[in-house]
């Protein structure tokens, strides 16, 4: 005789309420994180953290769910004496007997305003990159690349208990009992069970190469160098996470440009004069030798303080690159007199004049750490102008 099952009146969902509450709390934490990304992603301890390392992000005003008792332990009644009128004082602020501090008085106990949410660098990266894209992508060199995430998109008759699809199992049991005339009985048999199953899907990945070009001249001070590293750190994490078939070419430049590896790119100090045209010339040479524009989506990005010898030479080279690029990005880091205004330094001004009507040349100005996130969003938002590459 086939093994039979009966439904329990005790809802299995009751046992998962604590987990659901915790998940809801974590979602609220993530919402707060997303609202404060501009401040969070510029923190140096996150930028320098190793992949897989847990970082703590302070979130104000949120605590893990817990039972909270009256901290002042006062006796109260549920109904007043009556006869009150508008303007009467019905309560006063508690005294500072617990040492927390009231108003502008000094307290002696530690505050409890901040909850430290723990995330891995990868989890933070996924939140940062959720709405970012390489713009104007074309179908060039498309390959089918296995996705890292599995998709539960099939239903089978065999599987592990943890993957049991309760809804489909009950529907199968109901259909079978109806066919047998057992409409008032819900008997679940082994044959009724349905399990969720997964497969590793493949998704198209288009060939793309990103040129990360960084000004390492002597005019780049500590702040400018930090902003460069901050922006490119998140750009590299973004590309490695969302575009597994994308290559990155690292170029540093003072009066001469050279191709370096990732470690050298982030570690080199600043010295020498400034001639950014050599960075564009080197990028064009690398494209000519290794990246056929008919097979590759091309994205050159340059960060500088805007003080440069030969601005017109840079403009001419950018025009040449524009014919083969999906998007060209220029980021200028404000310093001295230029930092206090939204206007660009001479190199940025030359780009503004030459490319004011060109949507595929994107210019950003960064005056402070919080501007890194808006710059990422501006560079990596989806655009749909006519792309002639």
C-alpha positions as CSV (number, residue, x, y, z in Angstrom):
1,X,0.0,0.0,0.0
2,X,1.3,3.4,-0.9
3,X,2.5,5.6,1.9
4,X,-0.1,8.3,2.8
5,X,0.3,11.8,4.3
6,X,-2.1,14.1,6.0
7,X,-2.0,17.9,6.4
8,X,-1.2,19.2,9.8
9,X,-3.3,22.0,11.3
10,X,-0.2,23.5,12.8
11,X,1.1,26.0,10.2
12,X,4.8,25.3,9.4
13,X,5.0,29.1,8.6
14,X,4.9,29.9,12.3
15,X,8.4,28.5,12.8
16,X,9.8,30.9,10.2
17,X,8.5,34.2,11.6
18,X,11.7,35.0,13.4
19,X,13.7,34.4,10.3
20,X,11.3,36.6,8.3
21,X,11.6,39.4,10.9
22,X,15.3,39.3,10.7
23,X,15.2,39.3,6.9
24,X,12.9,42.3,6.9
25,X,15.3,44.1,9.3
26,X,18.2,43.3,6.9
27,X,16.3,44.7,4.0
28,X,15.7,47.9,5.9
29,X,19.4,48.1,6.7
30,X,20.2,47.7,3.0
31,X,17.7,50.5,2.1
32,X,19.6,52.8,4.5
33,X,22.9,51.8,3.0
34,X,21.7,52.6,-0.5
35,X,20.5,56.0,0.6
36,X,23.9,56.8,2.0
37,X,26.1,55.2,-0.7
38,X,27.8,58.5,-1.5
39,X,29.3,58.6,2.0
40,X,29.9,54.9,2.4
41,X,31.8,54.0,-0.8
42,X,34.4,56.8,-0.2
43,X,35.5,55.4,3.2
44,X,39.1,54.4,3.0
45,X,38.8,51.3,5.2
46,X,36.3,49.9,2.7
47,X,38.4,50.7,-0.3
48,X,41.5,49.1,1.2
49,X,39.7,46.0,2.4
50,X,40.5,42.6,0.9
51,X,37.9,40.7,-1.0
52,X,35.9,38.6,1.4
53,X,36.8,40.7,4.4
54,X,33.9,41.8,6.6
55,X,33.5,45.6,6.9
56,X,31.3,47.3,9.5
57,X,29.0,50.2,8.3
58,X,27.4,52.4,11.0
59,X,23.7,52.8,10.4
60,X,22.0,55.4,12.6
61,X,18.7,54.7,14.2
62,X,18.3,50.9,13.5
63,X,18.7,48.0,15.9
64,X,18.2,44.3,15.7
65,X,14.7,43.2,16.7
66,X,14.5,42.6,20.5
67,X,12.2,42.9,23.5
68,X,12.6,46.3,25.1
69,X,11.6,47.1,28.6
70,X,10.8,50.5,30.1
71,X,14.3,52.1,30.8
72,X,12.9,54.4,33.5
73,X,10.7,51.9,35.3
74,X,8.0,54.4,36.2
75,X,4.5,53.6,37.4
76,X,1.7,54.8,35.1
77,X,-2.0,54.6,34.7
78,X,-4.0,54.3,31.6
79,X,-6.4,57.2,32.2
80,X,-5.8,60.8,33.5
81,X,-7.9,62.8,35.9
82,X,-9.6,64.7,33.1
83,X,-10.2,68.4,33.0
84,X,-7.1,69.1,30.9
85,X,-7.1,71.9,28.3
86,X,-4.8,72.9,25.4
87,X,-1.4,74.0,26.6
88,X,-1.3,71.9,29.8
89,X,1.9,70.0,30.5
90,X,1.1,66.3,30.6
91,X,4.7,64.9,30.8
92,X,8.3,65.9,31.2
93,X,11.5,64.7,29.6
94,X,13.2,61.9,31.7
95,X,16.1,62.8,33.9
96,X,19.7,61.8,33.1
97,X,19.9,59.1,35.7
98,X,21.3,56.6,33.2
99,X,24.2,58.8,32.1
100,X,23.1,59.1,28.4
101,X,23.0,62.9,28.5
102,X,20.0,65.1,28.0
103,X,20.0,68.2,25.8
104,X,23.4,69.9,25.9
105,X,24.4,68.3,29.2
106,X,27.3,65.9,29.1
107,X,26.6,62.2,29.6
108,X,28.8,59.6,31.1
109,X,27.5,56.4,29.3
110,X,28.2,55.4,25.7
111,X,25.5,56.3,23.1
112,X,23.3,53.8,21.4
113,X,22.4,55.7,18.2
114,X,24.3,53.6,15.8
115,X,23.9,50.0,14.7
116,X,27.0,48.5,12.9
117,X,25.8,46.5,10.0
118,X,28.3,43.9,8.8
119,X,28.8,43.3,5.1
120,X,31.5,41.7,2.9
121,X,33.1,43.9,0.3
122,X,31.2,41.8,-2.3
123,X,27.8,42.4,-0.7
124,X,28.5,46.2,-0.6
125,X,29.6,46.0,-4.2
126,X,26.4,44.3,-5.3
127,X,24.4,47.1,-3.7
128,X,26.6,49.7,-5.4
129,X,26.4,48.1,-8.8
130,X,22.7,47.2,-8.9
131,X,21.8,50.1,-11.2
132,X,25.2,50.5,-13.0
133,X,25.8,49.4,-16.6
134,X,28.4,49.8,-19.3
135,X,26.6,52.3,-21.6
136,X,26.0,51.9,-25.4
137,X,27.0,48.3,-25.5
138,X,26.9,46.7,-29.0
139,X,26.8,43.0,-30.0
140,X,30.5,42.5,-30.6
141,X,32.3,39.3,-30.1
142,X,29.3,37.9,-28.1
143,X,30.1,34.7,-26.2
144,X,27.9,32.4,-24.0
145,X,29.4,32.6,-20.5
146,X,28.1,30.5,-17.6
147,X,26.5,32.6,-15.0
148,X,27.7,32.3,-11.4
149,X,24.1,32.2,-10.1
150,X,21.9,29.2,-10.4
151,X,18.2,29.6,-11.3
152,X,15.4,27.5,-9.8
153,X,13.3,27.3,-12.9
154,X,12.3,23.6,-13.2
155,X,10.0,21.3,-11.3
156,X,10.8,17.6,-10.8
157,X,9.3,14.6,-9.1
158,X,12.5,13.8,-7.2
159,X,14.6,16.1,-5.0
160,X,15.8,16.9,-1.6
161,X,13.3,17.8,1.1
162,X,14.6,21.4,1.4
163,X,13.5,22.0,-2.2
164,X,10.0,20.7,-1.8
165,X,7.5,23.0,-3.5
166,X,4.6,22.9,-1.1
167,X,2.1,24.8,-3.3
168,X,2.6,22.5,-6.4
169,X,2.7,19.4,-4.1
170,X,-0.7,20.3,-2.7
171,X,-2.1,21.2,-6.1
172,X,-1.1,17.8,-7.4
173,X,-2.6,16.1,-4.4
174,X,-5.8,18.0,-4.8
175,X,-6.1,17.0,-8.5
176,X,-5.4,13.4,-7.8
177,X,-7.9,13.2,-5.0
178,X,-10.5,15.0,-7.1
179,X,-10.1,12.4,-9.9
180,X,-10.6,9.7,-7.3
181,X,-13.6,11.3,-5.8
182,X,-11.9,12.2,-2.5
183,X,-12.8,15.9,-2.6
184,X,-13.2,16.1,1.2
185,X,-9.9,14.4,2.0
186,X,-6.4,15.8,1.4
187,X,-4.2,12.8,1.3
188,X,-0.7,13.6,0.1
189,X,1.2,10.7,-1.4
190,X,4.8,10.3,-2.5
191,X,3.8,10.5,-6.1
192,X,2.3,14.0,-5.5
193,X,5.5,15.6,-4.3
194,X,7.1,18.2,-6.6
195,X,10.5,19.7,-6.0
196,X,12.2,22.8,-7.2
197,X,15.3,22.2,-9.3
198,X,17.9,24.4,-10.7
199,X,20.2,24.7,-13.7
200,X,23.3,26.9,-14.4
201,X,22.2,29.1,-17.2
202,X,24.4,30.8,-19.8
203,X,24.0,34.4,-20.7
204,X,25.6,36.4,-23.5
205,X,28.7,38.5,-22.6
206,X,29.9,41.0,-25.1
207,X,33.5,41.8,-25.6
208,X,34.5,45.0,-23.9
209,X,37.8,46.7,-23.0
210,X,38.0,49.6,-20.5
211,X,41.0,51.8,-20.4
212,X,41.7,53.1,-16.8
213,X,44.1,56.1,-17.3
214,X,45.4,57.9,-14.2
215,X,47.4,61.2,-13.9
216,X,50.4,60.5,-11.7
217,X,52.1,63.9,-12.2
218,X,53.5,66.0,-9.3
219,X,50.5,68.3,-9.3
220,X,48.3,65.4,-8.1
221,X,48.3,65.8,-4.3
222,X,47.2,63.4,-1.6
223,X,43.5,64.2,-2.0
224,X,43.6,63.9,-5.8
225,X,45.4,60.6,-5.7
226,X,42.9,59.3,-3.1
227,X,39.9,60.2,-5.3
228,X,41.6,58.5,-8.3
229,X,42.1,55.3,-6.4
230,X,38.6,55.5,-4.9
231,X,36.8,55.9,-8.3
232,X,38.9,53.2,-10.0
233,X,38.6,50.8,-7.1
234,X,34.8,50.7,-7.5
235,X,35.0,50.7,-11.3
236,X,37.2,47.7,-11.2
237,X,35.0,45.9,-8.7
238,X,32.0,46.8,-10.9
239,X,33.5,45.4,-14.0
240,X,34.7,42.2,-12.4
241,X,31.3,41.6,-10.8
242,X,28.9,42.3,-13.7
243,X,31.0,42.0,-16.9
244,X,33.1,38.8,-16.6
245,X,34.3,39.0,-20.2
246,X,35.6,42.6,-19.9
247,X,39.3,43.4,-20.0
248,X,40.9,46.3,-18.2
249,X,44.0,48.1,-19.5
250,X,45.7,50.2,-16.8
251,X,47.7,53.2,-17.9
252,X,49.6,55.8,-15.7
253,X,50.8,59.1,-17.1
254,X,53.0,62.1,-16.3
255,X,55.0,63.4,-19.2
256,X,55.1,59.9,-20.5
257,X,52.5,57.1,-20.4
258,X,53.1,53.4,-19.7
259,X,50.9,50.4,-19.3
260,X,51.1,48.8,-15.8
261,X,49.4,46.0,-13.9
262,X,46.6,46.6,-11.4
263,X,48.9,46.5,-8.4
264,X,51.2,49.2,-9.9
265,X,48.3,51.3,-11.0
266,X,46.9,51.7,-7.5
267,X,50.3,51.8,-5.8
268,X,52.4,54.3,-7.8
269,X,53.1,57.7,-6.3
270,X,53.0,61.1,-8.0
271,X,55.9,63.0,-9.6
272,X,57.0,64.8,-12.8
273,X,55.2,67.0,-15.3
274,X,51.8,66.5,-17.0
275,X,51.2,65.6,-20.6
276,X,47.9,63.6,-20.8
277,X,48.0,63.3,-24.5
278,X,50.6,60.6,-24.1
279,X,48.0,58.5,-22.3
280,X,45.5,58.8,-25.1
281,X,48.3,58.0,-27.7
282,X,49.3,54.9,-25.8
283,X,45.6,53.8,-25.6
284,X,45.2,54.2,-29.3
285,X,48.3,52.2,-29.9
286,X,47.1,49.3,-27.7
287,X,43.7,49.4,-29.5
288,X,45.4,49.1,-32.8
289,X,47.5,46.1,-31.7
290,X,45.1,44.2,-29.5
291,X,41.5,45.4,-29.7
292,X,39.9,45.5,-33.1
293,X,37.0,48.0,-32.8
294,X,34.8,45.7,-34.9
295,X,35.2,43.0,-32.2
296,X,35.4,45.1,-29.0
297,X,33.3,47.7,-27.2
298,X,35.8,50.4,-26.1
299,X,35.6,52.6,-23.0
300,X,38.5,55.0,-22.3
301,X,38.5,56.8,-18.9
302,X,41.0,59.4,-17.7
303,X,41.2,61.1,-14.3
304,X,43.4,64.2,-13.8
305,X,43.5,67.5,-11.9
306,X,43.1,69.4,-15.2
307,X,46.6,71.0,-15.3
308,X,48.2,69.8,-18.5
309,X,50.6,70.7,-21.3
310,X,49.0,70.5,-24.7
311,X,45.2,70.7,-24.2
312,X,44.5,70.9,-27.9
313,X,46.5,67.8,-28.6
314,X,44.3,66.0,-26.1
315,X,41.2,67.2,-27.8
316,X,42.5,66.0,-31.2
317,X,43.3,62.5,-29.8
318,X,39.9,62.3,-28.1
319,X,38.2,63.1,-31.4
320,X,40.2,60.3,-33.0
321,X,39.2,57.9,-30.2
322,X,35.5,58.9,-30.4
323,X,35.3,57.3,-33.8
324,X,35.9,53.9,-32.3
325,X,34.7,54.2,-28.7
326,X,31.3,53.6,-27.1
327,X,31.9,56.2,-24.4
328,X,34.8,58.4,-23.4
329,X,34.9,59.6,-19.8
330,X,37.0,62.4,-18.3
331,X,37.0,63.0,-14.5
332,X,38.5,66.1,-13.1
333,X,39.5,66.4,-9.4
334,X,39.2,69.9,-8.1
335,X,42.0,71.6,-6.2
336,X,43.2,75.1,-5.2
337,X,41.0,77.7,-6.7
338,X,39.2,75.3,-9.0
339,X,38.0,73.1,-6.2
340,X,35.6,75.7,-4.7
341,X,33.7,76.1,-8.0
342,X,31.8,73.8,-10.3
343,X,33.8,75.0,-13.3
344,X,36.6,72.9,-14.9
345,X,40.3,73.6,-15.1
346,X,41.9,74.3,-18.5
347,X,41.8,70.7,-19.8
348,X,38.2,70.2,-18.8
349,X,37.3,73.5,-20.3
350,X,38.8,72.5,-23.6
351,X,36.7,69.3,-23.6
352,X,33.6,71.3,-22.8
353,X,34.1,73.6,-25.7
354,X,34.9,70.8,-28.2
355,X,32.4,68.2,-27.1
356,X,29.4,70.1,-25.7
357,X,27.0,68.4,-28.2
358,X,28.5,64.9,-28.0
359,X,26.6,62.6,-25.7
360,X,29.4,60.0,-25.8
361,X,31.9,62.3,-24.1
362,X,31.0,62.4,-20.4
363,X,32.7,64.9,-18.1
364,X,32.5,64.9,-14.3
365,X,33.9,67.2,-11.7
366,X,34.8,65.9,-8.2
367,X,35.4,68.4,-5.4
368,X,35.0,66.1,-2.5
369,X,34.7,62.4,-1.5
370,X,30.9,62.3,-1.7
371,X,31.2,63.2,-5.4
372,X,32.7,59.7,-6.3
373,X,29.3,58.0,-6.2
374,X,27.5,60.6,-8.5
375,X,30.5,60.3,-10.9
376,X,30.1,56.5,-11.1
377,X,26.4,56.9,-11.8
378,X,27.0,59.4,-14.5
379,X,29.6,57.4,-16.3
380,X,27.8,54.1,-16.0
381,X,24.2,54.9,-16.7
382,X,22.5,53.4,-19.7
383,X,22.6,55.8,-22.7
384,X,21.0,55.3,-26.1
385,X,22.4,57.9,-28.5
386,X,23.4,56.9,-32.0
387,X,26.6,54.9,-31.6
388,X,28.8,54.8,-34.7
389,X,31.3,52.1,-33.7
